[in-house]
């Protein structure tokens, strides 16, 4: 089987579909679509046997935390907000949600941690990616992803990297699907040694494209 990477744009709840995209190292799209329950995500990985699963969601907690519950007495090791990788993103001028006990994506974090554990238990390699950071590194600022203009610009950029992607004249993909494709593409770059790791390995790393990967 050709080496492949699965990109996941994880949602907080199984009730809302999680977009996935599967790319080969040659940039062929094996499949893209949506899955719902965690069991479907695990089954997808077991069916595809990817070299890597790249997930758009926090895959670790700040050092010192055992959970994100405000009622718990666990405390972060650092006096600074969030995880080291998030602080490094901020220093690069890239905004993100900080992982704290007041996080608005607490449910997504818990779901991501559980899925990562299950995938790793099945011996899959899992990395954390952030499509927004990948988009900035690869293409620079684009219109907001929720707009048609933003989706079109991102898809046109990705078409230069992934020739098998349909053109915007054929169809404009959803921003969830485009994020999943960005996640998978970042995973391919990781395998090729073309990503930068942000954060502390003891806490959790976030992988983004090297700055030299930009497509002008």
Secondary structure by P-SEA (a helix, b strand, c coil): cccbbbbbbccccccbbbbbbbbcccccccbbbbbccaaaaaaaaaaacccbbbbccccccccccccccccccccccccccccaaaaaaaaacbbbbcccccccaaaaaaaaaaaaaaaaaabbbbbbbbaaaaaaaccccccccccaaaaaaaaaaaaaacccccccccccccaaaaaaaaaaaaaaaaaacccccccccccbbbbbcccccccc
